[in-house]
Amino acid sequence: MPRYARPANSDYAEDPINALGNVMQATIIGLLRKNPGLTRSEIAEAIELPKMTIANGLEKLLDAGLILADPPRDVAIRGQRVRYTVDDAQVTEMVMRLEQVLGEF
């Protein structure tokens, strides 16, 4: 079985690719940049995807540090309305890292 080839800078590129390499996640970031403070239901309605699909995307974005939840996950109570915003500094850093790997910066 062949080994998976990894370029020298692949670790540097993996976080941005995993965080931004999904159309749904990139769409969520774009939507939240234009409309900060949306809930999961509002995001699902705007993107026209099921709430559970959006919930999975939000979890990945939260884990990557690209969005912020209010209240935070560790404080939120089940059933509480959580509002999401983009951490612009983190998104900018991820995009810059990706540009560096692609030779754009």
C-alpha positions as CSV (number, residue, x, y, z in Angstrom):
1,M,0.0,0.0,0.0
2,P,1.5,3.4,-1.0
3,R,2.3,5.9,1.7
4,Y,0.5,9.2,1.8
5,A,2.9,11.8,0.5
6,R,3.1,14.9,2.7
7,P,4.9,18.1,1.6
8,A,7.2,19.7,4.1
9,N,4.8,22.5,5.0
10,S,1.6,20.3,5.1
11,D,1.1,20.7,8.9
12,Y,1.0,24.5,8.4
13,A,-1.7,24.1,5.7
14,E,-3.9,21.4,7.3
15,D,-5.7,23.7,9.8
16,P,-6.8,26.2,7.2
17,I,-7.7,23.5,4.7
18,N,-9.8,21.6,7.3
19,A,-11.5,24.7,8.6
20,L,-12.1,26.5,5.3
21,G,-12.0,23.6,2.8
22,N,-15.7,22.8,3.3
23,V,-18.2,24.8,1.3
24,M,-20.8,24.7,4.1
25,Q,-18.3,26.0,6.7
26,A,-17.0,28.7,4.3
27,T,-20.7,29.7,3.7
28,I,-21.4,29.9,7.4
29,I,-18.4,32.2,7.9
30,G,-19.5,34.4,5.0
31,L,-23.0,34.6,6.3
32,L,-21.9,35.4,9.9
33,R,-19.5,38.1,8.6
34,K,-22.5,39.8,7.0
35,N,-24.9,39.0,9.8
36,P,-23.2,38.5,13.1
37,G,-25.1,37.1,16.0
38,L,-27.3,34.6,14.2
39,T,-28.5,31.4,15.9
40,R,-28.2,27.9,14.5
41,S,-31.8,28.0,13.3
42,E,-31.3,31.3,11.6
43,I,-28.2,30.0,9.9
44,A,-29.9,26.8,8.8
45,E,-32.8,28.8,7.4
46,A,-30.5,31.2,5.5
47,I,-28.4,28.4,4.0
48,E,-31.4,26.1,3.5
49,L,-29.8,23.1,5.3
50,P,-31.0,21.0,8.2
51,K,-30.2,22.4,11.7
52,M,-28.2,19.2,12.6
53,T,-26.0,19.7,9.5
54,I,-25.4,23.3,10.5
55,A,-24.7,22.2,14.1
56,N,-21.9,19.9,12.9
57,G,-20.4,22.7,10.8
58,L,-20.6,25.1,13.7
59,E,-18.8,22.6,16.0
60,K,-16.0,22.3,13.6
61,L,-15.7,26.1,13.2
62,L,-15.8,26.5,17.0
63,D,-13.1,23.8,17.4
64,A,-10.9,25.6,14.9
65,G,-11.4,28.9,16.7
66,L,-12.9,30.6,13.7
67,I,-16.3,31.5,15.3
68,L,-17.3,32.5,18.8
69,A,-20.5,31.4,20.6
70,D,-22.4,33.6,23.0
71,P,-22.8,32.1,25.5
72,P,-19.8,29.9,25.2
73,R,-20.3,26.1,24.9
74,D,-19.1,25.4,28.4
75,V,-21.6,27.9,29.8
76,A,-24.6,27.4,27.6
77,I,-27.6,25.5,29.0
78,R,-29.4,23.0,26.9
79,G,-32.2,24.8,24.9
80,Q,-30.6,28.2,25.4
81,R,-30.4,30.3,22.3
82,V,-26.7,30.6,21.3
83,R,-25.6,33.4,18.9
84,Y,-22.5,33.0,16.7
85,T,-20.0,35.6,15.4
86,V,-16.8,35.3,13.4
87,D,-13.5,35.7,15.0
88,D,-12.1,37.9,12.2
89,A,-8.5,37.8,13.4
90,Q,-8.5,34.0,13.4
91,V,-10.2,33.8,9.9
92,T,-7.7,36.3,8.5
93,E,-4.8,34.3,10.0
94,M,-6.1,31.0,8.4
95,V,-6.6,32.7,5.0
96,M,-3.0,34.1,5.2
97,R,-1.6,30.7,6.1
98,L,-3.4,29.2,3.2
99,E,-2.1,31.9,0.9
100,Q,1.4,31.3,2.1
101,V,1.2,27.6,1.3
102,L,-0.3,28.4,-2.2
103,G,2.5,31.0,-2.8
104,E,0.1,33.9,-2.9
105,F,1.6,35.9,-0.1
